[in-house]
Amino acid sequence: MQEKPSPSRRVPVFVVIARILIISGMSTATAAAIFLFLAGVWQLGLPALGLALAFLVLMLLVERSAE
């Protein structure tokens, strides 16, 4: 028995653009946090890490709205 392939869904353009921007922001914030932690500047590293986590939450919200 062969199963029917599921129909492919088109992803809206705003979701694609949001993914690109969110991933870029998250990677930049994470890189900045790592750099600041290695430099010993914890006071700026923690907000940068918090910003990266905010981008992660934003990604989850965009993905949930795309479904």
N, CA, C and O atoms as CSV, one atom per row, in Angstrom:
chain,resi,resn,atom,element,x,y,z
A,1,MET,N,N,0.818,-1.179,0.000
A,1,MET,CA,C,0.000,0.000,0.000
A,1,MET,C,C,0.863,1.243,0.000
A,1,MET,O,O,1.784,1.378,0.806
A,2,GLN,N,N,0.561,2.132,-0.895
A,2,GLN,CA,C,1.290,3.393,-0.934
A,2,GLN,C,C,0.389,4.497,-0.422
A,2,GLN,O,O,-0.790,4.588,-0.762
A,3,GLU,N,N,0.990,5.329,0.408
A,3,GLU,CA,C,0.236,6.466,0.923
A,3,GLU,C,C,0.303,7.607,-0.076
A,3,GLU,O,O,1.287,7.772,-0.797
A,4,LYS,N,N,-0.760,8.386,-0.101
A,4,LYS,CA,C,-0.773,9.550,-0.972
A,4,LYS,C,C,0.129,10.623,-0.380
A,4,LYS,O,O,0.095,10.873,0.825
A,5,PRO,N,N,0.925,11.248,-1.212
A,5,PRO,CA,C,1.768,12.327,-0.677
A,5,PRO,C,C,0.909,13.509,-0.241
A,5,PRO,O,O,-0.100,13.834,-0.867
A,6,SER,N,N,1.336,14.138,0.841
A,6,SER,CA,C,0.566,15.273,1.330
A,6,SER,C,C,0.736,16.452,0.369
A,6,SER,O,O,1.818,16.658,-0.181
A,7,PRO,N,N,-0.312,17.207,0.175
A,7,PRO,CA,C,-0.200,18.348,-0.740
A,7,PRO,C,C,0.740,19.390,-0.154
A,7,PRO,O,O,0.695,19.690,1.040
A,8,SER,N,N,1.581,19.929,-1.002
A,8,SER,CA,C,2.540,20.921,-0.514
A,8,SER,C,C,1.838,22.263,-0.333
A,8,SER,O,O,1.035,22.689,-1.162
A,9,ARG,N,N,2.165,22.902,0.765
A,9,ARG,CA,C,1.569,24.208,1.062
A,9,ARG,C,C,2.573,25.291,0.745
A,9,ARG,O,O,3.773,25.134,0.970
A,10,ARG,N,N,2.075,26.376,0.228
A,10,ARG,CA,C,2.947,27.515,-0.034
A,10,ARG,C,C,3.066,28.342,1.246
A,10,ARG,O,O,2.076,28.605,1.930
A,11,VAL,N,N,4.278,28.736,1.546
A,11,VAL,CA,C,4.521,29.561,2.723
A,11,VAL,C,C,4.348,31.023,2.317
A,11,VAL,O,O,4.907,31.454,1.308
A,12,PRO,N,N,3.576,31.792,3.097
A,12,PRO,CA,C,3.386,33.205,2.752
A,12,PRO,C,C,4.718,33.974,2.748
A,12,PRO,O,O,5.657,33.632,3.468
A,13,VAL,N,N,4.764,34.996,1.934
A,13,VAL,CA,C,5.997,35.774,1.774
A,13,VAL,C,C,6.404,36.441,3.087
A,13,VAL,O,O,7.592,36.511,3.401
A,14,PHE,N,N,5.421,36.938,3.866
A,14,PHE,CA,C,5.779,37.614,5.108
A,14,PHE,C,C,6.456,36.656,6.078
A,14,PHE,O,O,7.309,37.074,6.862
A,15,VAL,N,N,6.089,35.375,6.036
A,15,VAL,CA,C,6.721,34.398,6.920
A,15,VAL,C,C,8.171,34.166,6.498
A,15,VAL,O,O,9.054,34.047,7.348
A,16,VAL,N,N,8.414,34.101,5.206
A,16,VAL,CA,C,9.778,33.909,4.708
A,16,VAL,C,C,10.657,35.094,5.085
A,16,VAL,O,O,11.781,34.915,5.554
A,17,ILE,N,N,10.141,36.312,4.878
A,17,ILE,CA,C,10.916,37.510,5.222
A,17,ILE,C,C,11.135,37.589,6.728
A,17,ILE,O,O,12.223,37.941,7.182
A,18,ALA,N,N,10.103,37.262,7.501
A,18,ALA,CA,C,10.243,37.289,8.961
A,18,ALA,C,C,11.282,36.278,9.428
A,18,ALA,O,O,12.074,36.578,10.322
A,19,ARG,N,N,11.293,35.091,8.842
A,19,ARG,CA,C,12.294,34.088,9.212
A,19,ARG,C,C,13.702,34.595,8.952
A,19,ARG,O,O,14.586,34.441,9.795
A,20,ILE,N,N,13.917,35.201,7.788
A,20,ILE,CA,C,15.248,35.712,7.441
A,20,ILE,C,C,15.682,36.789,8.431
A,20,ILE,O,O,16.806,36.756,8.933
A,21,LEU,N,N,14.800,37.738,8.711
A,21,LEU,CA,C,15.148,38.825,9.625
A,21,LEU,C,C,15.359,38.325,11.053
A,21,LEU,O,O,16.270,38.782,11.744
A,22,ILE,N,N,14.525,37.397,11.491
A,22,ILE,CA,C,14.641,36.893,12.858
A,22,ILE,C,C,15.925,36.087,13.030
A,22,ILE,O,O,16.624,36.243,14.031
A,23,ILE,N,N,16.238,35.232,12.067
A,23,ILE,CA,C,17.468,34.444,12.160
A,23,ILE,C,C,18.688,35.351,12.125
A,23,ILE,O,O,19.654,35.117,12.851
A,24,SER,N,N,18.656,36.387,11.286
A,24,SER,CA,C,19.780,37.333,11.235
A,24,SER,C,C,19.939,38.065,12.567
A,24,SER,O,O,21.052,38.209,13.072
A,25,GLY,N,N,18.841,38.518,13.123
A,25,GLY,CA,C,18.899,39.216,14.410
A,25,GLY,C,C,19.339,38.317,15.542
A,25,GLY,O,O,20.118,38.723,16.404
A,26,MET,N,N,18.832,37.078,15.539
A,26,MET,CA,C,19.188,36.146,16.597
A,26,MET,C,C,20.668,35.779,16.533
A,26,MET,O,O,21.334,35.701,17.565
A,27,SER,N,N,21.179,35.557,15.336
A,27,SER,CA,C,22.591,35.184,15.214
A,27,SER,C,C,23.500,36.363,15.578
A,27,SER,O,O,24.549,36.164,16.191
A,28,THR,N,N,23.108,37.587,15.206
A,28,THR,CA,C,23.905,38.755,15.557
A,28,THR,C,C,23.917,38.981,17.068
A,28,THR,O,O,24.965,39.254,17.653
A,29,ALA,N,N,22.753,38.867,17.691
A,29,ALA,CA,C,22.674,39.059,19.142
A,29,ALA,C,C,23.442,37.976,19.892
A,29,ALA,O,O,24.094,38.264,20.895
A,30,THR,N,N,23.373,36.739,19.418
A,30,THR,CA,C,24.099,35.653,20.067
A,30,THR,C,C,25.607,35.837,19.914
A,30,THR,O,O,26.358,35.632,20.867
A,31,ALA,N,N,26.047,36.219,18.728
A,31,ALA,CA,C,27.475,36.463,18.513
A,31,ALA,C,C,27.968,37.609,19.386
A,31,ALA,O,O,29.058,37.534,19.952
A,32,ALA,N,N,27.174,38.664,19.497
A,32,ALA,CA,C,27.559,39.783,20.348
A,32,ALA,C,C,27.628,39.353,21.808
A,32,ALA,O,O,28.542,39.752,22.529
A,33,ALA,N,N,26.669,38.543,22.249
A,33,ALA,CA,C,26.676,38.069,23.635
A,33,ALA,C,C,27.913,37.231,23.915
A,33,ALA,O,O,28.561,37.410,24.947
A,34,ILE,N,N,28.247,36.323,23.015
A,34,ILE,CA,C,29.439,35.493,23.206
A,34,ILE,C,C,30.696,36.363,23.252
A,34,ILE,O,O,31.547,36.187,24.124
A,35,PHE,N,N,30.807,37.297,22.314
A,35,PHE,CA,C,31.960,38.192,22.287
A,35,PHE,C,C,32.066,38.986,23.587
A,35,PHE,O,O,33.150,39.102,24.159
A,36,LEU,N,N,30.948,39.529,24.053
A,36,LEU,CA,C,30.970,40.329,25.272
A,36,LEU,C,C,31.277,39.481,26.497
A,36,LEU,O,O,31.967,39.940,27.407
A,37,PHE,N,N,30.775,38.250,26.533
A,37,PHE,CA,C,31.099,37.360,27.652
A,37,PHE,C,C,32.589,37.030,27.665
A,37,PHE,O,O,33.213,37.009,28.726
A,38,LEU,N,N,33.151,36.777,26.500
A,38,LEU,CA,C,34.581,36.480,26.431
A,38,LEU,C,C,35.430,37.697,26.787
A,38,LEU,O,O,36.530,37.558,27.320
A,39,ALA,N,N,34.918,38.885,26.491
A,39,ALA,CA,C,35.637,40.107,26.828
A,39,ALA,C,C,35.476,40.472,28.302
A,39,ALA,O,O,36.149,41.375,28.798
A,40,GLY,N,N,34.587,39.772,28.998
A,40,GLY,CA,C,34.386,40.029,30.417
A,40,GLY,C,C,33.408,41.143,30.712
A,40,GLY,O,O,33.359,41.635,31.839
A,41,VAL,N,N,32.632,41.551,29.733
A,41,VAL,CA,C,31.660,42.632,29.925
A,41,VAL,C,C,30.283,41.990,30.124
A,41,VAL,O,O,29.466,41.955,29.204
A,42,TRP,N,N,30.043,41.493,31.317
A,42,TRP,CA,C,28.796,40.785,31.609
A,42,TRP,C,C,27.577,41.699,31.550
A,42,TRP,O,O,26.477,41.264,31.209
A,43,GLN,N,N,27.786,42.978,31.888
A,43,GLN,CA,C,26.660,43.919,31.932
A,43,GLN,C,C,26.048,44.145,30.551
A,43,GLN,O,O,24.860,44.453,30.452
A,44,LEU,N,N,26.826,44.000,29.497
A,44,LEU,CA,C,26.294,44.136,28.148
A,44,LEU,C,C,25.999,42.780,27.514
A,44,LEU,O,O,25.175,42.690,26.604
A,45,GLY,N,N,26.654,41.740,27.978
A,45,GLY,CA,C,26.440,40.404,27.428
A,45,GLY,C,C,25.078,39.836,27.782
A,45,GLY,O,O,24.438,39.181,26.959
A,46,LEU,N,N,24.639,40.086,29.000
A,46,LEU,CA,C,23.330,39.555,29.415
A,46,LEU,C,C,22.166,40.166,28.637
A,46,LEU,O,O,21.277,39.423,28.221
A,47,PRO,N,N,22.126,41.492,28.420
A,47,PRO,CA,C,21.044,42.027,27.575
A,47,PRO,C,C,21.111,41.516,26.136
A,47,PRO,O,O,20.074,41.310,25.506
A,48,ALA,N,N,22.307,41.312,25.617
A,48,ALA,CA,C,22.427,40.766,24.261
A,48,ALA,C,C,21.876,39.346,24.213
A,48,ALA,O,O,21.219,38.965,23.244
A,49,LEU,N,N,22.140,38.565,25.254
A,49,LEU,CA,C,21.586,37.215,25.322
A,49,LEU,C,C,20.066,37.257,25.468
A,49,LEU,O,O,19.359,36.434,24.886
A,50,GLY,N,N,19.572,38.210,26.238
A,50,GLY,CA,C,18.123,38.389,26.368
A,50,GLY,C,C,17.483,38.767,25.038
A,50,GLY,O,O,16.374,38.329,24.732
A,51,LEU,N,N,18.174,39.572,24.254
A,51,LEU,CA,C,17.668,39.937,22.934
A,51,LEU,C,C,17.620,38.723,22.015
A,51,LEU,O,O,16.685,38.575,21.227
A,52,ALA,N,N,18.618,37.857,22.113
A,52,ALA,CA,C,18.616,36.630,21.312
A,52,ALA,C,C,17.433,35.744,21.703
A,52,ALA,O,O,16.792,35.146,20.839
A,53,LEU,N,N,17.145,35.660,22.991
A,53,LEU,CA,C,15.993,34.868,23.438
A,53,LEU,C,C,14.677,35.499,22.975
A,53,LEU,O,O,13.722,34.788,22.664
A,54,ALA,N,N,14.629,36.819,22.930
A,54,ALA,CA,C,13.429,37.498,22.422
A,54,ALA,C,C,13.210,37.171,20.947
A,54,ALA,O,O,12.074,36.975,20.514
A,55,PHE,N,N,14.304,37.110,20.171
A,55,PHE,CA,C,14.182,36.718,18.765
A,55,PHE,C,C,13.691,35.274,18.644
A,55,PHE,O,O,12.932,34.949,17.731
A,56,LEU,N,N,14.123,34.412,19.561
A,56,LEU,CA,C,13.668,33.018,19.542
A,56,LEU,C,C,12.162,32.942,19.791
A,56,LEU,O,O,11.453,32.211,19.100
A,57,VAL,N,N,11.683,33.685,20.760
A,57,VAL,CA,C,10.245,33.712,21.046
A,57,VAL,C,C,9.481,34.271,19.851
A,57,VAL,O,O,8.411,33.772,19.504
A,58,LEU,N,N,10.028,35.298,19.228
A,58,LEU,CA,C,9.395,35.869,18.045
A,58,LEU,C,C,9.314,34.844,16.915
A,58,LEU,O,O,8.320,34.789,16.191
A,59,MET,N,N,10.366,34.031,16.767
A,59,MET,CA,C,10.355,32.979,15.748
A,59,MET,C,C,9.250,31.962,16.035
A,59,MET,O,O,8.547,31.532,15.121
A,60,LEU,N,N,9.101,31.584,17.288
A,60,LEU,CA,C,8.040,30.641,17.635
A,60,LEU,C,C,6.662,31.214,17.335
A,60,LEU,O,O,5.778,30.493,16.870
A,61,LEU,N,N,6.472,32.497,17.597
A,61,LEU,CA,C,5.184,33.132,17.325
A,61,LEU,C,C,4.907,33.208,15.820
A,61,LEU,O,O,3.779,32.977,15.386
A,62,VAL,N,N,5.924,33.530,15.031
A,62,VAL,CA,C,5.741,33.600,13.574
A,62,VAL,C,C,5.443,32.216,13.018
A,62,VAL,O,O,4.572,32.069,12.161
A,63,GLU,N,N,6.149,31.208,13.491
A,63,GLU,CA,C,5.906,29.853,13.012
A,63,GLU,C,C,4.507,29.376,13.376
A,63,GLU,O,O,3.846,28.701,12.588
A,64,ARG,N,N,4.067,29.730,14.565
A,64,ARG,CA,C,2.724,29.318,14.993
A,64,ARG,C,C,1.650,30.010,14.174
A,64,ARG,O,O,0.618,29.411,13.871
A,65,SER,N,N,1.881,31.266,13.815
A,65,SER,CA,C,0.884,31.995,13.029
A,65,SER,C,C,0.865,31.510,11.578
A,65,SER,O,O,-0.136,31.685,10.884
A,66,ALA,N,N,1.947,30.911,11.121
A,66,ALA,CA,C,2.003,30.422,9.733
A,66,ALA,C,C,1.216,29.139,9.549
A,66,ALA,O,O,0.873,28.787,8.421
A,67,GLU,N,N,0.929,28.445,10.610
A,67,GLU,CA,C,0.214,27.164,10.487
A,67,GLU,C,C,-1.249,27.324,10.289
A,67,GLU,O,O,-1.968,26.332,10.171
